C-alpha cells in the first residue's frame, strides 16, 4: 500500500510538472498531429519538420533503417525537401515512434529486433542525433517482443508489445519506461487463464496488443490488438493463404485503469482493431478504432451510467473486398475522422459529429498503397506515407514508397508536394512525427525551466 501511495504521489508531482511545461511550450509552439498524447505540448499552427521513421530496403541506398527529416515550413528555401537522414545500422523492421512528454526525445522501435532507438530532436530540430539504443527490451520486459506504440505519459513512455519470445505469437504486454530509458514495469494483457482482475464481456480474451491511448480526465487507458511476430514477419500473400495464420489475429480492446495500470474490461472487437484515436473535447468521452480484417469503425465510449462500452458504428468501403483499413486520424475539433485503406490506396473522411453515426463525406486515392496519416492540429494539412510492413508492402510497380503532403480546405485534398523515397534512395517510409524550432528557443526553454523550478 505504501509503495502504491508513493507511486501515485510521484505521478501527481510529475503530472504537475508536465502540465506546467506543456503550458509554457504550447504558447510558443505551432503544430502537431492529433494522435499524440494529451500530456504533450501541442503545436497549433505551422510545423517546421516531419520526422519519418523509415525501413531500410534491400538494394536501395545504404539499405539501413533511418530517421529522415523533411523540411515542411513553406517559408523555407528547402520546403518539401529532405533536410537530414540518420541511418542507425541494419534493418530492424522500423515501424512506430513517439515523442516524450517534453518533446525532447523521439523513441522509435524495431518490430523484428525489438531494439528501441532514442533520438535527440531538441538540440538541433533540423538534425536529430541518436542519443541512446535500448538493446535489452526483451530481457528487461520478461519476454515481450516487437515494441510498437511509444506513448507519452508524465515522465514516462508506455510501450505496447506485439509478441513474445516463447512462441512468437500474439500474447504480449505493455512495458513502461522512464523518459531516461530505464525499465520500470511490465503489464501483461489479460487472458482467459489470467484476467488480472478484468471483466470478460464477450467471447475473447486473447492477450494480444497493438496500440495504446489515454483519457486522463476519465482515468482510462485503452489498448487494441493485432498479431504476433510469426505473422507480421511473414510474406503477406503466403499468410493470406495460410488458414492457421489467419486465425492468429486479435479480436479485443481492453479498458484499463490509467493510474493503477490494471485492466478493467475486455471487449470483443473482431477483426484486428488497430489504431485508437480519442476525442479531444472536454466532455467527449469516447475513442475510435477500425478493424483491419472486417473493415468497420468501432466506437469505444462511456455511457450515461459511467460504464465503458464498445459498438460497431460504420462500414469502411466495401468490407467484402477487405480494403484493409490501417491508420486513422481524428481532427482536433472531433468532427472528422480520416481512415486510410491500404489495399486500394485511398483515404476517406467520415463526419463524426455524431460519433454513433459516422458518415463518409469524402474519399481520394493517394497512391497504389497508403498507410499512415498525420493531421496538423489546425486541420489544414495531412501527411501520408506508404509502407505497412516490409513483407506486406505491394510488389512491382505498386510498391510505391512516398511521403505526400495535402492541403485540406474542408471540401477537398490538394497535393502540395511528394517525395519518392525509392528515387531518393531512402527506403520505406512509415511513421511520421512533427517538430518545430519554436519548441526549443532559448527564451521558451528558460521560461519553462523557471516555472518548473518553482515546483521542485
N, C-alpha and C positions, 0 to 999 in steps of 0.2 A: 504493500500500500504506500509506504513512504517513497519507494522508488518511483511509483506511478505519479504521486503528487509532485515529486521533484521534476519529473519529466514534463508534466503539464505546466508547471511554473516556468520552466525553461522555455517551453514552446510559446507561452504567452509573452514572455520578455522578447523572444526572437521575433514574434509576430509584430510587436510594437515597434521594434527597431526597423523591421522590414517595411512597415506601413509608413514610417517617417521617411525612410529612404525613397520609397515609391512616390510619396508626395513631392519630395524635393526634386527627384529626377523627372517626374512627369511634367512639371512646369516648364522644363527646358527641352523635353523630348518631342519627337514629331511623327512617328508611325509604328504600327505593329500589326502582325497578323492576329486575327481574332481568336485563334485556337489556343493562345498562350494562357499560362496560369494567372488567376486574378491577384496573386501575390506580387506580380511583377509590375514594374513601371510600364505605362502604356505610351507608345509613340502615336500621336493622334493626327499627324499630317504627313509630310513627305519623308520617306525613308531615304537614307544615303546608299546603303549597301544591302544586297541579298547574299547570304552565305549558303552555298549549295553543297550539301554532303553528297559526294559523288563516288559511284562504284568504279573501280578500275576495270578496264575492258581489255581482254586479250587482243593483242595486235594493234591497240590504239594508244599512242603516246608512250608514257612510261609504264602503262598497264597497272598503276597503283591506285588505290583509293586516295581521295584528296578532298580538301576543302577548297572550293572555288568561290572567290569573292567577286561579285559583279557590281559595277558602279551603276546605280539606278536613279541618281539625282539628275533630273533634266537640265539643271543649271551647270552640270559638269561637262567639261570638254570630252571626257571619256564615257559619257552616258551610253548605257546599253552595251558596254564592253567589259571584258574580263579584266579586273584590276589586279588580281593576285591568285596564284594557285599554290597550295601547300600539300605535297604528297607525304603520306605517312608510312610508306613501306608495305608492299604486298597488297593482297586483296582479302578483305575480311567480311565481305558482303555488307558493305556500308549501307545503312538504312535510315534510321531516325536519329534526330538530335534535339537538344533542348537547352535553353539558357537558364542559368541560375537566377534566383530571385533578384539579385542585384545587377543582373545582365552583364556581369564582368567576364563570365566564362561560358563557353559553349561546349556541352557534353555531346559526344557522338559515338554511337555504338556499331559494332560489327556482329551481325547475326550468326556468322559461321564460327569465328574465332572467339567470340564473347569478350573481345577487348573493348575498352572504353577509352576514347581519346578526348582529352580536355584541352580546349583551345582558349588562349588569352585573346579576347576580342576588344578589350578596353584600352590596352596600352597604345595601340595604333589600329583603329577600327578598319582601316583600309588594307592592313597587312597583318592578319592574325598569326600568332605563333603557337606551336604545340607546347603546352605547359606541362602536361603530365599524361602518362598512359597507365591505365589500370589493367594489369595482365592476370590478376588472380581473382577475377569476379566469380568464376565457377566455384573455386575452393572456398572463398570467403562466404559466399551465399549459401553454402551447403548443397551445391549441385544444380543451381539454376543456370540454364543455357539460353543464349540469344537475347541479350539486353535490347529492348525495343524502345518504348517511350521513356524519355527523360523529362520528368515533370517537376517543376519548381515548387517546393514548399518553403516555409520560412527557414532559411539557413541550411536547407537540405534538398536532396534530389531523390524523388521516388522513381524507381525504375521498374518497368514491367518486364518479366521474362516471357519467352515463348516456349521454352522447352526445359529438359532436364538431362543430366548426364548418366542416368540409369538406363533408360530405354529410348531416349531422344524423341519421346512422344510429346503430347501437349500438356501434361501435368507440369505445373510451374508455380511461380510465386512472385510477389512484389519484393523488391530489395531496396532498402533505404541506406543512403549515404549522406555524409556531411558535405557541405559545399567544398570542403578542403580535399575531398576524395577519400575519406576514411569510412570504412564499412560500419554500419550501425545495427541493422536488423534485417531478418528475412521474415516475410509474412506469407505463408503458404495459402494458396487458393483452396477454398472448401471443396470437399468431395463427399460422396456417399459414405466413404469409410471414415471420414473425419470432417464434420461440418464446421468445426471451430466455433460452434455456437450459433451458426446461421440457420435461418428457416428455409427449407426447401419448398418452393411454391408450385413446382411443376414436375416434369419428368426428369430433367437433367440437373446434375451437379458434377460437372466434368473436370473441374480443376484447371481449365485452360485459361490463358491470359492473352492480352494484346495491348489495349490502351488503358489509360487512367486519366480521370478528370475529377476536380473537386468543386463543391459548392460550400465554401466555408460558412456562410450565413446559416446553412442548414446542417452543419456538422456532417456532411455527406461526401463520400468518395465513391466513384463508380469505376468498375473495370469491365472490359469486354473480352472476347475470346476468339482465337484464330486456329492455329495448328502448330505442330512441333517441327523440330529440325528435320526429321525424316521426310516430311512433306515439303517444307519451304526450300529445301536444298535439292529437291528432285526436279527433273525436267517437267515442265508444265504439261506437255502433251502426253508424256508417259503417265503422269499422275492421274490425268482425266480418264485414262483407260484402265486404271487400277481400282477395282471396286473396294478393296480394303483401305486403300489410301483415302478414298473419298468419304469413308466413314470417320476419318480422323480429323474432323473439324469441330471447333467449339460451337456450342449452342446456348451460351449463357451470358447474362450480365449480372454482376454482383454489386449490391449496395453495401458499403462499408461505413462504419463509424470512423470519421476522419481523425478524431482525436486519439482514440484507443487503438486504431488500426485493426479492428475486429470486424469480420464480415457479419452482416445483419440479415440479408435476404438474397436468395438466388432465384433469378427469373429465367424462364425458358424464352430464348430469343433465337429461334432456329436458323441455321444457315451462315454461321461465321460473322457475328457482329463485329465490325472493325472500329473505325474512329468514333470517338464520343465527342460531341460538341455541346456545351452547356450555354443556356441563355444568360444574357448579361443584365437584364432588367432586375431591379431590386426586389420585385415581387414575382419574378418569373422563375418558379422553382421546377425547372424541367430541363432535360437534355435530350439530344437526338443521337441515334446511331443508325447505320444502314447495314443490311446483311448481304454479304458478297454473293452467296450462292442462291438466295431466294429473292434478291432484288427488291427489298422492302425498306421503307423508312419506319423506324420504331421510335416511339416517344417513351422516355423514362421520366415519370412525373410524380410529384407529391399530391395526393388527393386532399379533399376537404377535411378528412379526418387526420391528416398528418402522416398517412401511410404512403410508402412509395409503391408505384405500380409500373407495369410495362405493357405497351399496347402497339400493335402494328397499325400505322395510320395512313400509309400510302404505298403505291407501287412505283418502281423506278423503271421507266421504259416498258418493254415487254419482258416480264420475268421468265417466260418460256424460252426466250433466246439467251438467257443468262448474260446480260450486258456487263456483269461483274462490277458493281459499284465499289469504288475504292475510297478515295479521300473525300471528305466533306468540309465545308467552311461556312460558318454562320456569320452573318453580318452583325455589327455591333448594335444595331437597333432592333435586333431579334425579328426582323420582318422577312428576311430572305435566307434560304439555305441553298448553297451551291453543292451539287453532287456530281462527281466525276465518275464516268464508267469506262473502264479500261479497254474492253473488247471493241467498242465502236468508236473510241477516241473522242467522246462527247462530254461536254459539261452541261448540266441542267440547273436551272434556277427554280426553286419552289417558294411560293408565297407561304410563309408560316406564321402570318399574323394571327391566325387561329391554329395553334400548334396541334390540335386534334384533327385538323383537316388541311394538310398541306396540298397545294395545288401547283402543278408545274405551269410556269408562265413564260419560260424561255429555254432554248437549247441551242448549242453551237458545237460544231465539230472542231476540235483543237488540233488533232493530228491522227495518225494511224493508231496511236495508242496514247493514253494520257493517264496520269496517276495523281500526283499531289497538286493541291490548290492552296495558295496563301493569299488571303484578302487583307488589304490595308484597313486600318481602323475606321477611316473615313468612308470606306466602301467604294472608292473611286478606282482602285486598281486591284487586279487579280493576277497573280503569277502562277504559271503552270509548269510542271516538269513531267517527264515521260516514263521513267523507269519504275517498274514494280519490284521485281527481283531478277537477278542475273539469269536464272534458269527459267523465268516465267515471261520475260520480255518476248515480243514477237520476233520472227526471223526475217531475213531477207530485206526487201525494200520497206517492209512495215516496221523494221527495227529503227524507228526514228528516235533520236535522243536529243532533247532540246530543253531550253528554258525559254518561255514566252511570257511577255507582259501584255495584258489587255487593259484598256480603259473601259470602265462601265459608267454609262450616263443614265442608268435607270431603265433603259429600254434595250440597249444592245451592247455587245462587246466589240471593241475595235482594237486590232493589234497595234501595239506601239513599237515593239522590237522582238526579235527572236535570235537566239544563239544556238547554232548547230554544234552540239558537244562532240560529235564524232569528227566533224570537219576541223574543229579546234583542238582535236586530239586530247580530249578531257575524259571521256568515258560516259557513264550512265548517270544522269542527274536524278537525285531522289529528293531528300528533304531540304526545305528552304527555311531560313530564319532571317529576320531583318536586323539591321544595325543602323545607328545614327550617331554622327560625331558629337552632336549636342548632348548626348548622354554623358559624355566624358570630358566636357570642358573643365578647365581648372576651377572656374568660379562655381560651377554646379557641384563638382566633387568636394570642394572645400566647404560649401554651404551645407551639403548633406552630412559631411563628416562632423561639422559643428553641432548640428541638430542631434545627431546620434550620440555625440559625447555627453550631451545633457542627460541622456537616459542611462548612461552606463553607471 
